[in-house]
Structures are given as structure tokens and as C-alpha cells.
Amino acid sequence: MTSGQIEIQVLAVVVAVACALPGTFLVLRRLALVSDAISHSILLGIVLGFFVVGNVNSPLLLVGAALVGLLTVVLVGMLQRTGLVREDAAIGLVFPALFSIGVILISRYADGVHLDIDAVLLGELAFAPFDRLVFWGWDWGPTALTVMGTILALNVAAILVFWKELKLSTFDPGLAVALGFAPALVQYGLMSLVSLTAVGAFDAVGSILVVALMIAPPATAYLLTDGLGRLLGLAAGFGAASALAGYWLAYLLDASIAGAMATMAGAFFGLAWLLAPERGLLAAARRRARQRLEFAQTMLAIHLANHEGRPEAEIESRVGHLGEHLRWDADFATRIVGGAARRGLVVERGGSLELTPRGRELAADAVAR
Amino acid sequence: MPELSLLGLALLSDYTLRTVALGSAALGITSGALGTFAVLRRQSLLGDAISHAALPGVALAFLLTGSKASLVLVVGAALAGFLATLLVIGVVSTTRIKYDTALGIVLSVFFGFGLVLLTLIQRRPDASQAGLDRFLFGQAAALLQSDLVTMGILGGAALLLMLLAWKELKLLAFDEDFGTSLGFPMRALDVLLTALLVVAIVIGLQTVGVVLMAAMVIAPAAAARQWTDRLGTLAALAAGFGAAAGVSGAVLSSETERLPTGPTIVLCATAIVLVSLLLAPRRGLVWRELRGRRDRRKLRLAAVLADLRALELQHPGDEHGHSAGVLSVMSGGAEASLLELHRRGLVKRLGPDAWTLTDAGRTETSR
């Protein structure tokens, strides 16, 4: 690996982790699509900032763009409060409009400058190492790395300092109000973090990838764990893993790094969806199958207990009779009887079933409940 | 309006312009009408997910067939968009992940995958990807007559199906449970409506682009919603707004240098929304403000009248004037109200600053 490759990977991981942290709160607060809105409309902020400052690398640009991101949230809120459009429509009205203004401004007035739409929308991580931060005669590494590192540190600090405020207002906004926390303030604070992170990441990886990195890793973590701390940790981990896996996928295919990172974030989510130990599709299917068997075995025990010691017991407890009485086909009946025998609920004597004391207990228990 | 008639002439004579205008009208009508249902059902942003998700479909269709015919690409886009919707529904119904998160994942991951495919195509030696780029931001000027035919047939079919299933779709939009209880296959209808929305979106992609197509689903319907409460009128109006935004944006952009089509159309649609939000009768913000002012003034006048009556009852006997100052203490800002009431003959002046009710005013307070 060349030093350039290492730098790109470090940057990718830093971006991914910085996005995953505020993204976790967006996912928990059902605000996932706000990241979509913010990451688009900050384009306008970058363009306007560029017109004012005249330099794409100025930190003022970041602040300006982050403010426009925040403005998006404010506008959506205002539009929603008029009661004329609902929240989803309000989001869908505001960000395309701001984004459109940004795109038009770029193509009309900023042609030829380092501000082309493709780079802004799609990002190009591969070029990040060329833009280096040099002062006091020392090469401090890629500028983007310094910027994103600062933003990551800011995110970590803000989450640690406002841990209980964030936690409370995320999970119980009503209680947060009652206790005198200001959920609206927390909300706008969080939105500022999201906006700033999106701006920083936007430059490196483009707007759509910001959405992928903010939403997919936290959602993957959400399928695997409870507990806010573990969730944040796991989300950061999946973000970093998506970044690295994405980099190498892009390297192998010679394709867009940003796109490959988003693809890998999606792949991790897909795997978790399928395989998560408790909430995955596979686990759910297996649980349903097991419950079906257990239920059938309980039914068998109740059936036998019902007829035990009665004149009809001789007929009712024959294995072949179960099909008629419980509407089981022969295969299923054999499987259930076999399973029940293994669990020690019944014993089979000459084609006729007999409850064990344990089976009797299970039947009595199930009926009593 | 000489400019307009010039534009009209240009529309009739210029082949490109006519193609562009017709294509954008078709896209506006279809997405406007079908967007109505998406907006009513609070699924506005599903359109965003579908349009972003269409990108890998376009790229895969090209990779597999090597063809850039719009029908092939549109079919690819539609399949990808439909798959994306199914995934969103699947994630929401089998996990604890919420709708917005599912949309966000599908939207960004599909788009990211689409980018990977686009860069792969770009690096192929034949480098024939030129033309796929326009799916990002749209390029109305690149529309061909054959694209028009594709758009017209697909859009027409989608609208026809919508009209055929009108009653059922109406139920779906307003009272899904009632529909189920009547025995309508509501899930199938949901899938049908989504499929129609997918068609509406993919036929607009070439003109508006995947990034902004969502706005064409949301904006016309959100604007039309301000003017009417009836579904039929709403859909028709949304179609009209969509067509207006599409045509004006596309024509503006193809007549102006360096004015990308998608963003221009979206800004035209946004302008229609703003006008509707402000000016639509009854719901519009301007009317609401005017009505609020009128109501506040009415209340102030009534309050002053009631205060005068209360004072009169406290001071029985001779006619007794009360100063504006006293009334202001009771209800605030009484001077202007007194003058207005005087003009209407409900109060009279006994001295320079001594007011009392007239008979008409007394009747008014006891109403």
C-alpha cells in the first residue's frame, strides 16, 4: 500500500465514523431523511459561501454551508407548521428547491472553478491526498483529514457532554420537557452536528454517500443490539468496516470509492437483516418453525391427557388416528410424535401413545394457562 | 403579449423545442396526477427513493443489453425502482426499522451501487456511456421523437390504469381499512399504485434526472392540494401544474445556455407551490392572515361594546359618558375601535372624551 492509499483509507474511516455517530440519533428519532435533505441543500451553502469568500478551501465555507443545512431544517419546520403540507412533503419541497438553486448557480456562474456538480454530488475520495495542509514548513497530511478529524472530535465531544440530554429527548421527549430539558434546543444542536458533518463529508465523499453513511450503519447496528452506547459503538464499527471494504471493492473494480462504500454499507445491512441473531429473517423463520413444533407437541399432550383413562383412549391415542383428530398429515404427525418422545413427553407402546408424568404436567399446565 | 406568441410560434415550428415541450408535459401530467396519491398517503419521499434507486437499473440495463434506447433504459429503471419499493416494504414489515430509515438506506445504497456501475461503464474501452450521465440531472434538449413515443405510451397506460382503478385507489388513499372490510384486495392495489408511481417517475428521469425527480411527484400535488378538497379536481389540477412546470422549465432551459433542465423544472414547480401556499383561496397564507386581522378587529369592536354595556349597567340612571382611557384599561386600544363604532352608529359622544352606547349599540350587545 502506498501512503496515498493509507491516507484515503484513514480518511474514509474517519468520515464514516463521524457520520455514523449523529446518524444513530437520526435513525432513533425517525429523522433519517433529514440527512438526505441537509446533504443536498448544503450545496447551495457551499456555492453561496464560495461567492462570498472566493475560495473553496476556506473554513468559512464550511460554516456557511452548515448554516444553510440548518436553514433547511428550519424551513421544513416552518412549512410544516403552516399546516398546509405534511412533514414528508415539506422535506420533499424544500431540499430539491435549494439544491436546484445551487446547481443552477454553479453551472451559470462558477464554471471552470473547482466546483463541478459531479464532484460535489458524487465526491471523489481518490483526490483527497493531493490537497495537503502545509504550514510552518510541515506537511500535516490531507486537508480533508484535518477537517474531518476535527468534526469527528466535535461529534464525540458533543455526544459525551450532552449524553443524558440526547438520550432523554430521543427516547422520551415528553419526559424531557417535563424535567425542564429543552428538546427543541437539543434538536437544533443535533441538526447543527448533522449539518456540519454532512458539509465536511460532502467535500470528500459527495452528498448521497453522506446519507448512506449516516443511515445504513446505525440501522445495521439497530438490528443487532439495544442500548445507546453499544448502538453508537457498533454503528461506528459498521461505518468503518463499510469504508474499508468499500475502498478495496472500488480498488478491485476500478470504480467510484464513494459508491462502493455505500454499496458495502448496504451489503452489511442486508447481511444483518438476514442473519441477525434475534431479529434477522433467518432467526425469525427458525423461531417460528420451532414454535410451531412446540405448539403441536403441546397439542398432542393435551389431546392425550383429555382421553387418558377413558374408554375411547385406546383409539384416540393411536398414532394413525392423530391425522383425523388434529388434522395433521402422516409425516407431520410422525415428526411431532418423534419430537415429543425425544422431549420425554410421551412413550409409544405398540402403536399407541402414553403420556409420561412430564407430558401430563405440560398438558395440565397448558390448559390451566 | 408578443413574447408569448413568439414562444408559441417557436413551439410550433422548432422540432427540438416541440419535442422538449411535449416530453416535459407528458412527464408533468403523469407525475403530477400519480404524485397526488403519494402525497395524500404521506409517501411523498417514496418518490425520492424510487428515482434514486432507478440509477443502477439504468446502468445495468445498459451493461446487459449495450443499448441506449430509452425503452430499454426505462424498463431497467422501472425494475430497479420497483425492487427498491419492495425492499422498503420488506424491511419495514420484518424489522423494527422505521419507514424513513428504510427509505434512506434503499435510496443511498441503490444510488451508490448505481455510481459504481456508472464508473465501470465509463472505464469500458468503447466509452459509450455518454448519454447515461443525463440521467443524473436530466437533459431535456436530448429528448428524441422516439423517447416521446415511449414516454407517451407508458405515461398514457399508467394514467389509464389509474382512471380504471379510480374508485379503489380513492379508498386506498382515504380509508384503507374500510376497503379491506369491503373485500377489496388492498395490498394488491397498494402494489399497483406503487407500480404506477414507478412508471411516472422513470419516464421523467431523462428530462429531470434521478436527483430531482422526487420534486415532480411532490410539488404539483402539494400545490394543487391548496386549491381543492376533491380528489378528482386535485389530480387534474396536479397534472396541470406538473405540465406547466415541466413545459416552462424545459423550454427555459433549452432556450438558455448553461441552464440545466432538471433544476429549472424543479424551480418552476416550486414557484407554483409558493404561489399556491400564499394565494389559494381559504387555505392560502395571505387569506388566512387577512381573515385573522378581520376577526381580531371584530373581536376588539365587540369587546369595547361589551365593556361600555357593562359600565352602563354599573352606573344606572342618567346617561353617563366613559372615557377611551377607561375602556383601554378594560380591553386595550379602544380609541380606534370607538371611532369605528361611532362611524357605524353604535356609540355616541357625550363630550370630547365621553362615550356611551346608542340604542342600536345596546341592541347589538344583547344579541
Interface residues (C-beta under 8 A of the other chain):
Chain A: V27 R30 L31 A32 L33 S35 D36 H40 T82 L84 V85 R86 D88 A89 I91 G92 L93 P96 A97 F99 S100 I101 V103 I104 S107 R108 D111 I117 D118 L121 L122 I208 L209 V211 A212 M214 I215 A216 A219 Y222 L223 L249 A250 L253 D254 A255 S256 A258 G259 A260 M261 A262 T263 A265 G266 F269 W273 R279 L281 A284
Chain B: V39 R42 Q43 S44 L45 G47 D48 H52 V91 T94 T95 R96 I97 K98 D100 T101 A102 L103 G104 I105 L107 S108 V109 F110 F111 G112 F113 G114 L115 V116 L117 L118 T119 L120 R123 L136 F137 V211 L212 A214 A215 V217 I218 A219 A221 A222 R225 Q226 R258 L259 P260 G262 P263 T264 V266 L267 T270 V273 L277 R283 L285
